């Protein structure tokens, strides 16, 4: 393993592969919106669908993928399945990513320089 400038070692290929898979899941705007909503607090599928503007079946499928990857968890409360993010580091990653992009695009939008991707 190579040593990083900060003194730490490079992560293993396995760790990098797992990180790439997790970031791949977050590459979906819908899943990123779900993660953002869950970083604000626990929520059931119905409320998440309303909040993110998605169809209930689609939000359920996104949650299933996020849960399978270990990015979200769920618990039963009566008849409802409530989803949450248990790992504060994941919440931090989502908040930092969205916060940085928001800060970066806000000045451009104020000057009318917002670029759009097709």
C-alpha distances in whole Angstrom, upper triangle without the diagonal:
4,7,9,13,14,12,10,6,6,8,8,10,13,13,13,16,18,17,19,21,23,23,25,27,28,28,32,34,36,33,32,36,36,33,34,37,36,34,38,39,39,41,43,43,46,46,42,44,47,44,42,45,44,46,45,44,41,40,40,38,35,35,35,32,30,31,30,26,27,27,31,33,37,40,43,46,49,49,46,43,41,38,35,32,31,27,28,24,25,29,27,25,28,30,28,28,32,32,31,32,36,35,35,37,40,41,41,43,45,46,46,43,41,40,40,38,40
4,6,10,12,10,9,6,6,9,10,12,15,15,14,17,19,18,19,22,23,23,25,28,28,28,32,34,36,34,32,36,36,33,34,37,36,34,37,39,40,42,44,44,47,46,43,44,47,44,42,45,44,46,46,45,42,41,41,39,36,36,36,33,31,33,31,28,28,28,32,34,38,41,45,47,51,51,48,44,42,39,36,32,32,28,28,25,26,29,27,25,28,30,27,27,31,31,29,31,34,34,33,35,38,39,39,41,43,43,44,41,39,38,38,36,39
4,7,8,6,6,4,6,10,12,14,17,16,15,19,20,19,21,24,24,24,26,28,28,29,32,34,36,34,32,35,36,32,33,37,35,33,36,38,39,41,43,44,47,46,42,44,46,44,42,45,44,46,46,46,43,41,42,40,37,37,37,34,32,33,32,29,29,28,32,34,38,41,45,47,50,51,48,44,42,38,35,32,31,27,27,23,25,28,25,23,27,28,26,26,30,30,28,30,33,32,31,34,37,37,38,40,42,42,43,40,39,38,38,37,39
4,5,5,5,6,6,10,13,15,18,16,15,18,20,18,19,22,22,21,24,27,26,26,30,32,34,31,29,33,33,30,31,34,33,30,34,35,37,39,41,42,45,43,40,42,44,41,39,42,42,44,44,44,41,39,40,38,35,35,36,32,30,32,31,28,27,27,30,33,37,40,43,45,49,49,46,42,40,36,34,30,29,25,25,21,23,25,22,21,24,25,22,23,26,26,24,26,29,28,28,31,33,34,34,37,38,39,40,36,35,34,35,34,37
4,5,7,9,10,13,17,19,21,19,18,22,23,20,22,25,25,24,26,29,28,28,32,33,35,33,31,34,35,31,32,35,34,31,34,36,38,41,43,43,46,45,41,43,45,42,40,43,43,46,46,46,43,41,42,40,37,37,38,35,33,34,34,30,30,29,32,35,39,42,45,47,51,51,48,45,42,38,35,32,31,27,26,22,24,26,23,22,25,26,22,23,27,26,24,26,29,28,27,30,32,32,33,36,37,37,39,36,35,34,35,34,37
4,6,9,11,13,17,19,21,19,18,22,22,20,22,25,24,23,26,28,27,28,31,32,35,32,30,32,33,30,30,33,32,29,32,34,36,38,41,42,45,43,40,42,44,40,39,42,42,45,45,45,42,40,41,39,36,36,37,34,31,33,33,29,28,27,31,33,37,39,43,45,48,49,46,42,40,36,33,29,28,25,23,20,22,24,21,20,23,24,21,22,25,25,22,25,28,27,26,30,32,32,33,35,37,37,39,36,35,35,36,35,38
4,7,10,12,16,19,20,18,18,22,22,21,23,26,25,25,28,30,29,30,33,35,37,34,32,35,35,32,32,35,34,31,34,36,37,40,42,43,46,45,41,44,46,43,41,44,44,47,46,46,43,41,42,41,37,37,38,35,32,33,33,30,29,28,31,34,37,40,44,46,49,50,47,43,41,37,34,30,29,25,24,21,24,26,23,22,26,26,23,24,28,28,26,28,31,30,30,33,35,35,36,39,40,41,42,39,38,38,39,38,41
4,7,9,12,15,17,14,15,19,19,17,20,22,22,22,25,27,26,27,31,32,34,31,29,32,33,29,30,33,31,29,32,33,35,37,40,40,43,42,39,41,43,40,38,42,41,44,43,43,40,38,39,37,34,34,34,31,29,30,30,26,25,25,28,30,34,37,40,43,46,47,44,40,38,34,31,28,26,22,22,19,21,23,21,20,23,24,22,23,26,26,25,27,30,29,29,32,34,35,36,38,40,41,42,39,38,37,37,36,39
4,6,9,12,14,12,13,16,17,16,18,21,21,21,24,26,25,27,30,32,34,31,29,33,33,29,30,34,32,30,33,34,35,38,40,40,43,42,39,41,43,41,39,42,41,43,43,42,40,38,38,36,34,33,33,30,28,29,28,25,25,25,28,30,34,37,40,43,46,47,44,40,38,34,32,28,27,23,23,20,21,24,22,21,24,26,23,24,28,28,26,28,31,31,31,34,36,37,37,40,42,42,43,40,38,37,38,36,38
4,7,9,11,10,9,13,14,13,15,18,18,18,20,23,23,24,27,29,31,28,27,30,31,27,29,32,31,29,32,33,34,36,38,38,42,41,37,39,41,39,37,40,39,41,41,40,37,36,36,34,31,31,31,28,26,27,26,23,23,23,27,29,33,36,39,42,45,45,42,39,37,33,31,27,26,23,23,19,20,23,21,19,23,25,22,22,26,27,25,27,30,30,29,32,34,35,35,38,40,40,41,38,36,35,35,33,35
4,7,8,6,6,10,11,10,12,15,15,16,18,20,20,21,25,27,29,26,25,28,28,25,27,30,28,26,30,31,32,34,35,35,38,38,34,36,39,36,34,37,36,38,38,37,34,33,33,31,28,28,28,25,23,24,23,19,19,20,23,26,29,32,36,39,42,42,39,35,33,30,28,24,23,20,21,17,18,21,20,18,21,23,21,21,25,26,24,26,29,29,29,31,34,35,35,37,40,41,41,38,36,34,34,32,34
4,5,5,6,9,10,11,12,14,15,16,18,20,21,22,25,28,30,27,26,29,29,26,28,31,29,28,32,33,33,35,36,36,39,39,35,37,40,38,35,38,37,38,38,36,34,33,33,30,28,28,27,24,23,24,22,19,19,20,24,26,30,33,36,39,42,42,39,35,34,31,29,25,24,21,23,19,20,23,22,20,23,26,24,23,27,29,27,28,32,32,32,34,37,38,38,40,42,43,43,40,38,36,36,33,35
4,6,5,6,9,10,10,12,14,15,16,19,20,21,24,27,28,25,25,29,28,26,28,31,29,28,32,33,33,34,35,35,38,38,35,36,39,37,34,37,35,37,36,35,32,31,31,29,26,27,26,23,22,23,21,18,19,20,24,26,30,33,36,39,42,42,39,35,34,30,29,26,25,22,24,21,20,24,23,21,23,26,25,23,27,29,27,28,31,32,31,33,36,38,37,39,42,42,42,39,37,35,34,31,33
4,5,5,6,9,10,11,12,14,15,17,19,20,23,26,27,23,24,27,26,24,27,29,27,27,30,31,31,32,33,32,36,36,32,34,37,35,33,35,33,35,34,32,30,29,28,26,24,24,23,20,19,20,18,15,16,17,21,23,26,29,33,36,39,38,36,32,31,28,26,23,23,20,22,19,19,22,22,20,22,25,24,23,26,29,28,28,32,33,32,34,37,39,38,40,42,43,43,40,37,36,35,32,33
4,5,5,6,9,10,11,12,14,16,17,18,21,24,25,22,21,25,24,21,24,26,25,24,27,28,28,30,31,30,34,34,30,32,35,33,31,33,32,33,33,31,29,28,27,25,23,23,22,19,18,18,17,13,14,15,19,21,25,28,31,34,37,37,34,30,29,25,24,20,20,17,19,16,15,19,19,16,19,22,21,20,23,25,25,25,29,30,29,31,34,36,36,37,40,41,40,38,35,34,33,31,32
4,5,5,6,9,10,10,12,14,15,16,19,22,24,21,20,24,24,21,23,26,25,24,27,29,29,30,31,31,34,34,30,31,34,32,30,32,31,33,32,31,28,27,27,25,23,23,22,19,18,19,18,14,16,16,20,22,26,29,33,36,39,38,35,32,30,26,25,21,21,19,20,16,16,19,19,16,18,21,20,18,22,24,23,23,27,28,27,29,32,33,33,34,37,38,38,35,32,31,30,27,29
4,5,5,6,9,10,10,13,14,15,18,21,22,19,19,23,23,21,23,26,25,24,28,29,28,29,30,29,33,33,29,30,33,31,29,31,29,31,30,29,26,25,25,23,21,21,20,17,16,18,16,13,15,15,19,21,25,28,32,35,37,37,34,30,29,25,24,21,22,19,21,18,17,20,20,17,19,22,21,20,23,25,24,24,28,29,28,30,33,35,34,35,38,39,38,36,33,31,30,27,28
4,5,5,6,9,10,11,13,14,17,20,21,17,17,21,20,18,21,23,21,21,25,25,25,26,27,26,30,30,26,27,31,29,26,29,27,29,28,26,24,23,23,20,18,18,17,14,13,14,13,9,11,12,15,18,21,25,28,31,34,33,30,27,25,22,21,18,18,16,18,15,14,17,18,15,17,20,20,18,21,24,23,24,27,28,28,29,32,34,34,35,38,39,38,36,33,31,30,27,28
4,5,5,6,8,10,11,12,15,18,19,16,15,19,19,16,18,21,20,19,23,24,24,25,26,26,29,29,25,27,29,27,25,28,26,28,28,27,24,23,23,21,18,18,18,15,13,15,14,10,12,11,15,18,22,25,28,31,34,34,31,27,25,22,20,17,17,15,16,13,11,15,15,12,14,17,16,15,18,20,20,20,23,25,24,26,29,31,30,31,34,35,35,32,30,28,27,25,26
4,5,5,6,9,10,10,13,16,18,15,15,19,19,17,19,22,21,21,24,25,26,26,27,26,29,29,25,26,29,27,24,27,25,27,27,26,23,22,23,20,17,18,18,15,14,16,15,12,14,13,17,20,23,27,30,33,36,35,32,28,27,23,22,19,20,18,19,16,14,17,17,14,15,18,17,15,18,21,20,20,23,25,24,25,28,30,29,30,33,34,33,31,28,26,25,22,23
4,5,5,6,9,10,12,15,16,13,14,18,17,15,18,21,20,20,23,24,24,24,25,23,27,27,23,24,27,26,23,25,23,25,24,23,20,19,19,17,14,15,15,11,11,13,12,8,11,11,14,17,21,24,27,30,33,32,29,25,24,21,20,17,19,17,19,16,14,17,18,15,15,19,19,17,19,22,21,21,24,26,25,26,29,32,31,31,35,36,35,32,29,27,26,23,24
4,5,5,6,9,11,14,14,11,11,15,14,12,15,17,16,16,20,20,20,21,22,21,24,24,20,22,25,23,20,23,21,23,23,22,19,18,18,16,13,13,14,10,9,11,11,7,9,8,11,15,18,22,25,27,30,29,26,23,21,18,16,14,15,13,15,13,10,13,14,11,12,15,16,14,16,19,19,19,21,24,23,24,27,30,29,30,33,34,33,31,28,27,25,23,24
4,5,5,6,9,12,13,11,10,14,14,12,14,17,17,16,20,21,22,22,23,22,25,25,21,22,24,22,20,22,21,23,23,23,19,18,19,17,14,15,16,13,11,14,14,11,12,10,14,17,21,24,27,30,33,32,28,25,23,19,18,15,17,15,16,13,11,13,14,10,10,14,14,11,13,16,16,16,18,21,20,21,24,26,26,26,29,31,30,27,24,23,22,20,21
4,5,5,8,11,12,10,10,14,15,13,16,18,18,18,22,23,23,23,24,22,25,25,21,21,24,22,19,21,20,22,22,21,18,17,18,16,13,14,15,11,11,14,13,11,13,12,15,18,21,25,28,30,33,32,28,25,24,20,20,17,19,18,19,17,14,16,17,14,13,17,17,14,15,19,19,17,20,23,22,22,25,28,27,27,30,32,30,28,25,23,21,18,19
4,5,6,9,10,7,8,12,11,10,13,16,15,16,19,20,20,19,20,18,21,21,17,18,21,19,16,19,17,18,19,17,14,13,14,12,9,11,11,8,7,11,11,8,11,9,12,15,18,22,24,27,29,28,25,21,20,17,16,15,17,16,18,16,13,14,16,13,12,16,17,14,15,19,19,18,20,23,23,23,25,28,27,27,31,32,31,29,25,24,22,20,20
4,5,7,9,6,5,9,10,8,10,13,13,13,17,18,18,18,19,18,21,20,16,17,20,18,15,17,16,18,19,19,15,14,15,14,10,12,13,10,9,12,13,11,12,10,12,16,18,22,25,27,30,28,25,22,20,16,16,14,16,15,16,14,11,12,13,10,9,12,13,10,11,15,15,14,16,19,19,19,22,25,24,24,27,29,28,26,22,21,19,18,19
4,6,9,8,7,10,12,11,13,16,16,17,19,21,22,21,22,20,23,22,18,19,21,19,16,18,17,19,20,19,16,15,17,15,12,14,16,13,12,16,16,14,16,13,16,19,22,25,28,30,33,31,28,25,23,20,19,17,20,19,19,17,14,15,16,13,11,14,15,11,12,16,15,14,16,19,18,18,21,24,22,22,26,27,26,24,20,19,17,14,15
4,5,5,6,9,10,10,12,14,15,16,19,20,20,19,20,18,20,19,16,15,18,16,13,14,13,15,17,16,12,12,14,12,9,12,14,11,11,15,16,14,16,14,15,19,20,24,26,28,30,29,25,23,21,18,18,17,20,20,21,19,16,16,18,15,13,15,17,13,13,17,17,15,17,20,20,19,21,24,23,23,26,28,26,24,20,19,16,14,15
4,6,5,6,9,10,10,12,14,15,17,19,19,18,19,17,18,18,14,14,16,14,10,12,11,14,16,16,13,12,15,14,11,13,16,14,13,17,18,17,18,15,16,20,21,25,27,28,30,29,25,23,21,18,18,17,21,20,21,20,16,16,17,15,12,14,15,12,11,15,16,13,14,18,17,16,18,22,21,20,23,25,23,22,18,17,15,13,14
4,5,5,6,9,10,11,12,14,16,17,17,15,16,13,15,14,11,10,12,11,7,9,8,11,12,13,9,8,11,11,8,10,13,12,11,15,16,16,17,14,14,17,18,22,23,25,27,25,22,19,18,15,16,16,20,20,20,20,16,16,18,16,13,15,17,15,13,17,18,16,17,20,21,19,21,24,24,22,25,27,26,25,21,20,18,17,17
4,5,5,6,9,10,10,12,14,15,15,14,15,13,15,15,11,11,14,12,9,12,10,13,13,13,10,8,11,10,6,8,11,9,8,11,13,12,13,11,11,14,16,19,21,23,25,24,20,18,16,13,13,13,16,16,17,17,13,13,16,14,11,14,16,14,13,16,18,16,17,21,21,20,22,26,25,24,27,29,28,27,23,22,20,19,19
4,5,5,6,9,10,10,13,14,15,15,16,15,17,16,12,13,15,13,10,13,13,15,16,17,14,11,14,14,10,11,14,12,10,13,15,14,14,11,12,15,17,21,23,24,27,26,22,20,18,14,14,12,16,15,16,15,11,11,13,11,8,10,12,10,9,13,14,13,14,17,18,17,19,22,22,21,24,27,25,24,21,20,18,17,19
4,5,5,6,9,10,11,13,14,13,14,13,15,13,9,10,12,9,6,10,10,13,14,16,13,10,13,14,11,11,15,14,12,15,18,16,17,13,13,16,17,20,22,23,26,25,21,19,17,14,13,13,17,17,17,17,14,12,14,13,9,11,14,12,10,13,15,14,13,17,18,17,18,22,22,21,23,26,25,24,20,20,19,18,19
4,5,5,6,9,10,11,11,10,11,10,12,11,7,9,11,9,7,10,10,12,12,14,11,8,10,11,8,8,12,12,9,12,15,14,14,11,10,13,14,17,19,20,22,21,17,15,13,10,10,10,14,15,16,16,13,11,14,14,10,12,15,14,12,15,18,17,17,20,22,21,22,26,26,24,27,30,28,28,24,24,22,22,22
4,5,5,6,9,10,10,11,13,12,15,13,10,12,14,12,10,14,13,16,16,17,14,11,13,14,10,9,12,12,9,11,14,13,12,9,8,11,13,16,19,20,23,22,19,16,13,10,9,8,11,12,12,12,9,8,11,10,7,9,12,12,11,13,16,16,16,19,20,20,21,25,25,25,27,30,29,28,25,25,23,22,24
4,5,5,7,9,11,11,14,14,16,13,10,13,14,11,10,13,14,17,17,19,17,13,16,17,13,13,16,16,13,15,18,16,16,12,11,14,16,19,21,22,25,24,20,18,15,12,11,10,13,13,12,13,10,8,10,10,7,7,11,10,8,11,14,13,13,16,18,18,18,22,23,22,24,27,26,26,22,23,22,22,23
4,5,5,7,8,8,11,11,13,10,7,10,11,8,8,12,13,15,15,17,16,12,14,16,13,12,16,16,13,15,18,18,17,13,12,14,14,17,19,19,22,21,17,16,13,10,9,10,13,14,14,15,13,10,13,14,10,10,14,14,12,14,17,17,16,19,21,20,21,24,25,24,26,29,28,28,25,25,24,24,25
4,5,5,6,7,10,11,13,11,8,12,13,10,11,14,15,17,16,18,16,12,14,15,13,11,14,15,11,12,16,15,14,11,8,10,11,14,16,16,20,19,16,13,10,7,6,6,10,11,11,13,11,8,12,13,10,11,15,15,14,15,19,19,18,21,23,23,23,27,28,27,29,32,31,31,28,28,27,27,28
4,6,8,10,13,15,17,14,12,15,16,13,13,17,18,20,19,21,19,16,17,19,15,14,17,17,13,14,18,16,14,11,10,12,14,16,19,19,22,23,19,17,13,10,8,6,9,10,9,11,9,5,9,10,8,8,11,13,12,13,16,17,16,19,21,21,22,25,26,26,27,30,30,30,27,28,27,27,28
4,7,9,13,15,16,13,11,15,15,12,13,16,18,20,20,22,20,17,18,20,18,16,19,20,16,17,21,20,18,15,13,14,15,17,19,19,22,22,19,17,13,12,9,9,12,13,11,14,12,9,11,13,11,10,13,15,13,14,17,18,17,19,22,22,21,25,27,25,27,30,30,30,27,28,27,28,30
4,6,10,13,14,11,11,14,15,12,14,17,18,20,19,21,20,16,17,20,17,15,18,19,16,16,20,19,17,14,12,12,12,13,16,15,18,19,15,14,10,9,7,8,10,12,12,15,13,10,13,16,13,13,17,18,16,17,21,21,20,23,25,25,25,29,30,29,30,34,34,33,31,32,30,31,32
4,7,10,12,10,9,13,14,12,14,17,17,19,17,19,18,15,15,17,16,13,16,17,14,14,18,18,16,13,10,10,9,10,12,11,15,15,12,10,6,6,5,8,10,13,13,16,14,12,16,17,15,16,19,20,19,20,24,24,23,26,28,28,28,32,33,32,33,37,36,36,33,34,32,32,33
4,7,8,6,6,10,11,10,12,14,14,15,13,16,16,12,12,15,14,11,14,16,14,14,18,18,17,15,11,11,9,10,11,11,14,13,10,8,5,5,7,10,13,16,16,19,17,15,18,19,17,17,21,21,20,21,25,25,24,27,29,28,28,32,33,31,33,36,36,36,32,33,31,31,32
4,6,6,6,9,10,11,12,14,13,13,11,13,14,10,10,13,13,10,13,16,14,13,17,18,17,16,12,11,9,10,10,9,12,10,7,6,4,6,9,12,15,18,19,22,19,18,21,22,19,20,24,24,22,24,28,27,26,30,32,31,31,35,35,34,36,39,38,38,34,35,32,32,32
4,6,5,6,9,10,10,12,10,10,7,9,10,7,7,10,10,8,11,14,13,13,16,18,17,16,13,12,10,12,12,12,14,12,8,7,7,8,11,14,17,19,21,23,20,19,22,22,19,21,24,24,22,25,27,27,26,29,31,30,31,34,34,33,35,38,36,36,33,33,30,30,30
4,5,5,6,9,10,10,10,9,6,10,11,9,9,13,13,12,14,17,17,17,20,21,21,19,16,16,14,15,14,14,15,12,9,10,10,11,14,17,20,23,24,26,23,21,25,25,22,23,26,26,24,26,29,28,27,30,32,31,31,35,35,33,35,38,36,36,33,33,31,30,30
4,5,5,6,9,10,10,11,9,13,13,10,11,15,14,13,16,18,17,17,21,22,21,19,16,16,14,15,15,14,16,14,11,11,10,10,13,16,19,21,22,24,21,19,22,23,20,20,24,24,21,23,26,25,24,27,29,28,28,32,32,30,32,35,34,34,31,32,29,30,30
4,5,5,6,8,8,10,8,11,11,7,9,12,11,10,13,15,14,15,18,19,18,16,13,14,13,15,16,16,18,16,12,11,10,9,11,13,17,19,20,21,18,16,20,20,17,17,21,20,18,20,24,22,22,25,27,25,26,30,30,28,30,33,32,32,28,29,27,26,27
4,6,5,6,5,6,5,9,8,6,9,11,11,11,14,15,15,16,19,20,20,18,16,17,16,18,18,18,19,17,14,13,13,12,14,17,20,22,23,24,21,19,23,22,19,20,23,22,20,22,25,23,23,26,28,26,26,30,30,28,30,33,31,32,28,28,26,25,25
4,6,5,7,8,8,12,12,10,12,15,14,14,17,19,18,20,23,23,23,21,18,19,18,20,20,19,20,18,15,15,14,14,16,19,22,24,24,26,23,21,24,24,20,21,24,23,20,22,25,24,22,26,28,26,26,29,29,27,29,32,30,31,28,28,26,26,26
4,6,8,11,11,14,13,11,13,16,14,14,18,19,17,19,22,22,22,19,17,18,18,20,20,20,22,20,17,16,14,14,15,16,20,22,21,23,20,18,20,21,17,17,21,20,17,19,22,20,19,22,24,22,22,26,27,24,26,29,28,28,25,26,24,24,25
4,6,9,10,13,11,9,12,14,12,12,16,17,15,18,20,20,21,18,16,18,18,21,21,22,24,22,18,17,16,14,15,16,20,21,21,22,19,17,20,19,15,16,19,18,15,18,20,18,17,21,22,21,21,25,25,23,25,28,26,26,23,23,21,21,21
4,7,9,12,10,9,13,14,13,14,18,18,18,20,23,23,24,21,19,21,21,23,23,23,25,23,19,19,18,17,18,20,24,25,25,26,23,21,23,23,19,20,23,21,18,21,23,21,20,23,25,22,23,26,26,23,26,29,27,27,23,24,21,21,21
4,6,8,7,6,10,11,10,12,15,16,16,18,20,21,22,19,18,20,19,21,22,22,24,21,18,17,17,16,18,19,23,24,25,26,22,21,24,23,19,21,24,22,19,22,25,22,22,26,26,24,25,29,28,26,29,31,29,29,25,25,22,21,21
4,6,5,6,9,10,11,12,14,16,17,18,20,21,23,21,19,20,19,21,21,22,23,20,17,17,17,17,19,21,24,26,27,28,25,24,27,26,22,24,27,25,23,26,28,26,25,29,30,28,29,33,32,29,32,35,32,32,29,28,25,24,23
4,6,5,6,9,10,10,12,14,15,16,18,20,21,19,17,18,16,18,18,18,19,16,14,13,14,14,17,19,22,25,26,27,24,23,26,26,22,24,27,26,24,27,29,27,27,31,32,30,31,35,34,32,35,37,35,35,31,31,28,27,26
4,6,5,6,9,10,11,13,14,15,16,19,20,19,17,18,17,19,18,20,20,17,15,14,15,15,18,20,23,25,27,28,24,24,27,26,23,26,29,27,25,28,31,29,29,32,33,31,33,36,36,34,37,39,37,36,33,32,29,27,26
4,5,5,6,9,10,11,12,14,15,17,19,17,16,17,17,20,20,22,23,20,17,16,16,15,17,19,22,24,25,26,22,22,25,24,21,23,26,23,22,25,27,25,26,29,30,28,30,33,32,31,34,36,34,33,29,28,25,24,22
4,5,5,6,9,10,10,12,14,15,16,15,13,14,14,17,17,19,20,18,15,13,13,11,14,15,19,21,22,23,19,19,22,21,18,20,23,21,20,23,25,24,24,27,28,27,28,32,31,29,32,35,33,32,29,28,25,24,24
4,5,5,6,9,10,10,12,14,15,14,12,13,12,14,15,17,18,15,13,11,11,10,13,15,18,20,22,23,20,20,23,22,20,22,25,24,22,26,28,27,27,30,31,30,32,35,35,33,36,38,37,36,32,32,29,27,27
4,5,5,6,9,10,11,13,14,14,13,14,14,17,18,20,21,19,16,14,15,13,15,16,19,21,23,23,20,20,24,22,20,23,25,23,22,26,28,26,27,30,31,30,32,35,34,33,36,38,36,35,32,31,28,26,25
4,5,5,6,9,10,11,12,11,11,13,13,17,18,20,22,20,17,14,14,12,13,14,17,18,20,20,16,17,20,18,16,19,21,19,19,22,24,22,23,27,27,26,28,32,31,30,33,35,33,32,29,28,25,23,23
4,5,5,6,8,10,10,9,8,9,9,13,15,17,19,17,14,11,11,8,10,11,14,16,18,18,15,15,19,18,16,18,21,20,19,22,24,24,24,28,28,28,29,33,33,32,35,37,35,34,31,30,28,26,26
4,6,5,6,9,10,10,9,10,10,13,15,18,20,18,15,12,12,10,12,13,15,17,20,20,17,18,21,20,18,21,24,22,22,26,27,26,27,31,31,31,33,36,36,35,38,40,38,37,34,33,30,28,28
4,5,5,6,9,9,9,11,13,16,18,21,23,21,19,15,15,13,14,14,16,16,19,19,15,17,20,18,17,20,22,20,20,24,25,24,26,29,29,29,31,34,34,33,36,38,37,35,32,30,28,26,26
4,6,5,6,5,6,8,11,14,17,20,22,21,18,14,14,10,11,10,12,13,15,15,12,13,16,15,13,17,19,17,18,21,23,22,23,26,27,27,29,32,32,31,34,37,35,34,30,29,27,25,26
4,5,5,6,5,6,8,11,14,17,20,19,16,12,12,9,10,9,11,12,15,16,13,14,18,17,16,19,21,20,21,24,25,25,26,29,30,30,32,35,35,35,38,40,39,37,34,33,31,29,30
4,5,8,8,9,11,14,17,20,22,21,19,15,15,13,13,13,14,15,18,18,15,17,20,19,18,21,23,22,23,26,27,27,29,31,32,32,34,37,37,37,40,42,41,39,35,34,32,30,30
4,6,8,10,13,16,19,22,25,24,21,18,17,14,13,12,13,13,16,15,12,15,17,15,15,19,20,19,20,23,24,24,26,29,29,30,32,35,35,35,38,39,38,37,33,32,30,28,28
4,6,7,10,14,17,20,23,23,20,16,15,12,11,9,9,9,13,13,10,13,15,15,15,18,19,19,20,23,24,25,26,29,29,30,32,35,35,35,38,40,39,38,34,34,32,30,31
4,7,11,14,17,20,23,23,20,16,14,10,9,7,8,8,11,10,7,9,12,11,11,14,16,16,17,19,21,21,23,25,26,27,28,32,32,32,34,36,36,34,31,30,29,27,28
4,7,11,14,16,19,19,16,12,10,7,6,5,7,8,11,12,9,10,14,14,12,15,18,17,18,20,22,23,24,26,28,28,29,33,33,32,35,38,37,36,32,32,30,29,30
4,7,11,13,16,16,14,10,8,6,5,6,7,10,13,14,12,13,16,17,16,18,21,21,21,24,26,26,27,29,31,31,33,36,37,36,38,41,40,39,36,36,34,33,33
4,7,10,13,13,10,6,5,4,6,9,9,13,15,18,15,16,19,20,19,20,24,24,23,26,28,29,29,32,33,33,34,38,38,37,40,43,42,41,38,37,35,34,35
4,7,10,10,8,6,5,7,8,11,11,15,18,20,18,18,22,23,22,23,26,27,26,28,31,32,32,34,36,36,37,41,41,40,42,45,45,44,41,41,39,38,38
4,6,7,6,5,6,9,11,15,15,19,21,24,22,22,25,26,25,26,30,30,29,31,34,34,34,37,39,39,39,43,44,42,44,47,46,46,43,43,41,40,40
4,6,5,6,7,10,12,16,16,20,22,25,24,23,26,28,26,27,30,31,30,32,35,35,34,37,39,39,39,43,44,42,44,47,47,46,43,44,42,41,41
4,6,8,10,13,16,20,20,24,26,29,27,26,30,31,29,30,34,34,33,35,38,38,37,40,42,42,42,46,47,45,47,50,49,49,46,46,44,43,43
4,7,10,13,16,20,21,25,27,29,27,26,30,31,29,30,34,34,33,35,38,37,37,40,42,41,41,45,46,44,46,49,48,48,44,45,42,41,41
4,6,10,13,17,18,22,24,26,24,23,27,28,25,27,30,30,29,31,34,34,33,36,38,37,38,41,42,40,42,45,44,44,41,41,39,38,38
4,7,10,14,15,18,21,23,21,20,24,25,23,24,28,27,26,29,32,31,31,34,36,35,36,40,40,39,41,44,43,42,39,39,37,36,36
4,7,11,12,16,17,20,18,17,21,22,20,21,24,25,24,26,29,29,28,31,33,33,33,37,38,36,38,41,40,40,37,37,35,34,35
4,7,9,13,15,17,14,14,17,18,16,18,21,21,20,23,25,25,25,28,30,30,31,34,35,34,36,39,38,37,34,34,32,31,32
4,6,9,11,13,11,10,14,15,14,15,18,19,18,20,23,23,23,26,28,28,29,32,33,32,34,37,37,36,33,33,32,31,32
4,6,7,10,8,7,11,12,11,12,15,16,16,18,20,21,22,24,26,27,27,31,32,31,33,36,36,35,32,32,30,30,31
4,6,9,8,9,12,13,13,15,17,18,19,20,23,24,24,26,28,29,30,33,34,34,36,39,39,38,35,35,34,33,34
4,5,6,7,9,10,11,13,15,16,17,18,20,22,23,24,26,28,29,32,33,33,35,37,37,36,33,33,32,32,33
4,5,5,6,9,10,10,12,14,15,16,18,20,21,22,24,26,26,29,31,31,32,35,35,34,32,32,32,31,33
4,5,5,6,9,10,10,12,14,15,16,18,20,21,22,24,25,28,29,30,32,34,34,33,30,30,30,29,31
4,5,5,6,9,10,11,12,14,15,17,18,20,21,23,24,27,28,28,30,32,33,31,28,28,27,26,28
4,6,5,6,9,10,11,12,14,16,16,18,20,21,22,25,26,26,28,31,31,30,27,27,27,26,28
4,5,5,6,8,10,10,12,14,15,16,18,20,21,23,25,25,27,29,30,28,26,26,26,26,29
4,6,5,6,9,10,11,12,14,15,16,18,20,22,23,24,26,28,28,27,24,24,24,23,26
4,6,5,6,8,10,11,12,14,15,17,18,21,22,22,24,26,26,25,22,22,22,21,23
4,6,5,6,8,10,10,12,14,15,16,19,20,20,22,25,25,24,21,22,22,22,25
4,6,5,6,8,10,10,12,14,15,17,19,20,21,24,24,23,20,21,21,22,25
4,6,5,6,9,10,11,12,14,17,17,18,20,22,22,21,18,18,18,18,21
4,6,5,6,9,10,11,12,15,16,16,18,20,20,19,16,17,17,17,20
4,6,5,6,8,10,10,13,15,15,17,19,20,19,17,18,18,19,23
4,5,5,6,9,10,12,13,14,16,18,19,17,15,16,17,18,21
4,5,5,6,8,11,11,12,14,16,16,14,12,13,14,14,18
4,5,5,6,9,10,10,12,14,15,14,12,14,14,16,19
4,6,5,7,9,10,11,13,15,14,13,15,16,18,22
4,6,7,7,9,11,12,13,11,10,12,14,16,19
4,6,5,6,9,10,10,9,7,9,11,13,17
4,5,5,6,9,10,10,9,12,14,17,20
4,5,5,6,9,8,9,12,15,18,21
4,5,5,6,5,6,9,12,15,18
4,5,5,6,5,9,11,15,18
4,6,8,9,12,15,18,21
4,6,8,11,15,18,21
4,6,9,12,15,18
4,6,10,13,16
4,6,10,13
4,7,10
4,7
4
